[in-house]
Amino acid sequence: MQLPGSDVATGSASGPGVPTEQHRYPRVTSFRTRRTTLSSAQQATWDRLWPEIGMHARDGGEPAPLLDSDAWFGRSAPVVLEIGCGAGTSTLAMAKAEPHLDVVAVEVYRRGLAQLLSAIDREEVPNIRLVRGDGVDVLQHMFGPDTLTGVRVFFPDPWPKARHHKRRLLQPATVALIADRLRPGGIFHAATDHAGYAEQIAEVGDAEPRLRRVSPTDPLPISVERPVTKYEGKAQHAGSAVAELLWEKS
């Protein structure tokens, strides 16, 4: 169950008694329960639109069922999953640029989702749907094999300390799950400004036998052009290079 006013989706972090199978994939553990205050306008937009274009990855601790994207979007179109959309700057811009794609954006934090929801309402963007919860839950339970045209993971938590590297999202098991959910020809697009994490992602992606590295200049089924977010602009100003990593499912 979603905790009212909380920034945590129940079941997104592992705990005692969780079956071993669920520990194959890193879970979202970089957040803490806290109260979230939305503006009155954001709350009004949330109350009006969330039942229509938002859902939780878990309900009462149970994972959401397999997603019927045609029914949710009201049309049949290629689907792109973005894991960790934040406030949705990239999500909104890329969805507007590709109206022929349907975008499912996943985020833990309610405030970020509220900001994106308000932007969707303000700019009348019809091809975005929102899921609050853990991205691995969404991959595991809401999408079947060979269903996604793209998976985007932009600036995941780098967990810079060596003892925390095991908490990084993009480990071999998670990348294998992404590869399984992609259609043949589908694209996995990751971006990070952390050099060490970029090396790990590159190594893991290249080791996945169903993926092959591609270039942004190759003909691809989705755009890989991202807007520069406020976060990314600060990183660039501080001298951090951004690595764009792209693979296609064979």
N, C-alpha and C positions, 0 to 999 in steps of 0.2 A: 504493500500500500504506500502511496505517496504521502509523505508527512506534510501537512499544511504549513506553508511558509518556509519549508526546509529546502536546502540546496542539495539534497541527497536523494537519489532514487534507491529505495530499499532493494537489497540484493546485488548491488553493483560491486561490492567489495566482498572478498571471501571471508569466511569465519569458521568457527568450530563446527564440525559435523557436515560441512559441505562435501559432496562426493568428489573423489579424486579427479574425475573427468573434468570438473569445472576448474580445476587448478592448472589445466594444460595451458590456459591463456592468461596473460596478465590482466588484472582487473583495474578499474579506476580506483586508485588509493591515495591520490594526491589532494583530496578535498576533505573538509571536515563539515559536520552538520552545523548550520548556522541559520539564523533568521534572515529572510530576504524581504526587503521593503521595496515594493514597486511604486512608481508614481501613480496617482489616481487615474491618469490617462492610460498608462500601461496596464493597470489592473482591469480597467474597463475593456480594453482591447483583448486582454487575455480571456476574460469571462465570455466575451462575445465570439472570439474566433477559435480558442483552443479546442473546444469540443468538435469543431469541424476539421481543423488542419493539424491538430496535435494529438499525440498519444504517449503513454508511458511504456517503456520497455518491459516493465514488470507491473503486475497488478496483484497486490496481496502477497508478494513474494514469488508468484508464479510468472514465468516468462510469457510475453505476449505471443499469440499464435502467429502462424505464417501469414505474411502480409499479402493482401489482395490489392496490389498497387493500381490495377485498372479501376477497381471500384472506388478507391480512395481519391484518385485524381480525376475520375470521371472520363478517362480515355485510356487508350493503349499506346504507350510510348516507352522508349528506352529509359531505364532508371539508373541514376547515379546516386551513390551513397557517400555522404561526407561525414566522417567521424571526427567529432570535436570542432563544431562550427563556431564556438565562441559567440560573439555578438553578431556574427553572420555577414560581415563586410564582404568577404569573398563569395559566400553563398549567394547573396542577393545579386551581386554584379554578374557572376557567372551564369546564374539562372536567367537573368534578363537577357544576356547575350545569346542564350541557347534555348529559346522558347519551345523547341521541339523535344527537349529532354525534360524528364521529371526528376526532381532532386529531393531526396530524403536526407535531412540534416539532423545529426544526433549531437546532443550536448547534455552534460550533467547539470549545469547551473541554470537556474530558473531566470536569473536576471538577464543573462545573455540571450536566452530564448525569447524573453519578453521584448528585448530590444529588436531582435530579428522579426518577431511577430508584428511589432508596430511598423517596421519598415516595409514588410510585405503588404500590410494594410494601406499604408500611406502611398506606396508606389504601385499598388494594384498588380502584384506579381502572382500569377495563378499557379505556377508550376513548382512550388516548394511545399513540402510537408515536414513537420517537426516531430522528433521523438526525444523524450527526456529519459536519459539513462545511460547505460554502459554500451559502448559501441560493439563489444564482443557479444553481448547478449543479443543485440540486433542482428549481427552477422549469423550467429548460431541458430536463432529461433525464428526470426522474422523473414529471412530470405532462404530459398532453396538453392541447390547447385545450379550454376549456369544461368543466373537470373539478372545479374547486374552488368550494365555496360561500362560502368566506371566506379572506382572506389578512390576517394580523396582523403588523405590524412595530412593536414597542414599544421606544422609546428606542434607536434605532440610533445608532452613533457619530456625533456631529455634526461631527467634524473641524473645529474652530472656526477655525483659521487659514485665511485666504483662499486661500493657495496650495495648500491641501489639500482645498478644496471638491470638486474633481473625484473625490476618493476616496469621497465620500458614496454610500451605497447607493442612495438613492431619487432617481435621475436619470431623465430622460425614457425612455431605452431600457428600464430596469428596470421602471418603472411601466407601460410598454406591454406588457412581458412578463407582468406581473401581470394586467393587463386581459385579455390573451389567454387566460390560464389560468383565469380566473374564468368560472363559468357566467353566463348572463344572469340578472340579479337578485342575483348574488353581491356580497359586500361586501369592500372594501379598507379596513382600519382601521389608521391610523398614529397614534402618540402620541410627542411629544417635549417636553422641557422647555427646549430651546434655541430662542430666539425667531427667530434667523436661519434655522435649519434649518426651523422651522415655516413660515416664509414661502416658502422654496424648495419644500418638499413641497406646500404649497397651490397654488403656481403650476404645478408640474409636474402634479399631479393634475387640476387644473381644465383644463389644456391637452390632456389625453388625451381624444380624442373619444368613446371608448367608455365613459367614466366620467361620472357626474353626481353632484354633491355632495348628500349627504343629512344628515338630523339624527338624533341619538340617539333622538328621540321618534317618528320615523317607524317604521312596521311593517317590521321587518327579519328576515331568515331566521336571523341569529345574534345573540347578545347582544353588546353593546358595553360592558357594565359590567365594569370591571376592579377587582381589589383594589388597594389602595395598597401597593406594595412598599416594602421598606426603603430602596432607592435613591430611589424617588419621594418618600418621606417626608422624606428629607434635603434633596432639591431644594426641596420646598415650604417646609421650615423656613428654607432659605436665601433664600426669596423668589422662586423661579423658578416661573412659571406653566406648567402643563402644557396643551399644545394637543392636543385630540382631533380628528382629521381623518378624515372618513368619505366614501366614495364607493360608489355602486352601479353595477354594469355594466349598461348599457342592453340 
